Amino acid sequence: MNWSSLAIRDAARQGDYGRVVSLARRDAGVSQNQLGDACGISQSAVSRLEGRGTASYDMTLLARAATHLHIPSRLVGLADHTAAHAAENGQYDVHRRNFLAGTAAIAATPALAARHPEPADTGQAATLRVATTAFRRLDGTTPSRQLSEPVLAHLRLTQTITGDAETPEQRARLAAVGSEAASLAGWLAWDMNDIGSARTWYGAAIKAARTSSDRLLLAYQLGSLAGFEADAGNAAQGLALVRTAHRQLGDAAPAIATAWLDTVEALAHAAAGDRPAAEAALDQAARSTDAVQDEQPPPWPWVFTFTHTKVAATRLTCGARLGLPGWVTASQDAAAALTSSHEKQRALLMLDLAAVRLATGRLDGAFALAGRALEVGARYRSGRIIERARGLRRSYTSPTPPRVIREFDDRLYGIYL
């Protein structure tokens, strides 16, 4: 984008920052839906932002859009340090601002675009939670092997401080932070394909969530373990965990929690080979997603919003697990699901789509996609992606594989993690 163009300069001079965003978005070939997903808001909210003219703007939202589109801060009326803080921090407490004062420029990358409200606490718990959130957001752009040690050190610090808490109330707040950190450690271990450690850390996250007495957090951690077990093929355990999570939430569950758990349930049904149940859960997820207020930040411990694109991504994965190519090709949002800014998640979806193409005999398309996913797996040293790619390769047997598969083999067999 030519930031010195007449259209950009005129819009910035007039204070029509929505117009600046619109011009940059179009030049980058990004749709309003895609920008909304990156910023944690709906397409309609992006449309309203771009049409505000010279009216007042939400600084946080404007900073997120500018960060994702690489717009110089001055062109949307923000100082560089203000944009960085707004993109990550929103309007939240002074502890968060102080903690990130030296790292705001790093934290304000496109993958860190969403924000979330924190529980109303201050002091150590608030500061520790900021560190956990920063690590969670870095996951989209950083190899898990690089994040794992800092996260485990952060978890040990959190556990030590929790053990020294003077009151039950402080201990409960700190336990909630420790639960989130343990869950992140589990997620990173899962990405590294360290299944035993992943299960251990998810179990620790659930235990700490119970200590915190936060029902929403406990449901989140139960659902996280359910997703892990479903992916591992342990359908019965995954479904049992989902049912327990729903009971924890009760009737007052936030829409985002219900929608997310519905997709986890769909994955568990797909792992069990139960197409009708998976389809029913996906339909329920879509209805629940309609109730999610995309314009509002999600409740903690959710960091990113939940959209229909994520339901479509789950349908794609379920279709691959169940051997139903129609579920993938019939989904209008399947292409959008492959535009996620989280590269590792996008690579896993590519492998799901590759499996569908392989099942329909489209070898070239299947292994071309798998090759792109393999590159991401190698770049981020993701054992989960690499092993999924190996599984795809094992599903095709032939004494004389075609050239596209031989080329894939050459790359796959040269990767050692």
Secondary structure, DSSP 8 states (H G I E B T S, - for coil): --TTSHHHHHHHHHT-HHHHHHHHHHHHT--HHHHHHHHTS-HHHHHHHHT-TTS---HHHHHHHHHHHT--GGGGT--HHHHHHHHHHTT--HHHHHHTTTTHHHHTSGGG-------S--THHHHHHHHHHHHHHHTTTS-HHHHHHHHHHHHHHHHHHHHT-SSHHHHHHHHHHHHHHHHHHHHHHHHTT-HHHHHHHHHHHHHHHHHHT-HHHHHHHHHHHHHHHHHTT-HHHHHHHHHHHHHHHGGG--HHHHHHHHHHHHHHHHHTT-HHHHHHHHHHHHHHHHTS-TTS---TT--S---HHHHHHHHHHHHHHHT-HHHHHT-TTHHHHTT-S-HHHHHHHHHHHHHHHHHTT-HHHHHHHHHHHHHHHHHHT-HHHHHHHHHHHHT---SS--HHHHHHHHHHTT---
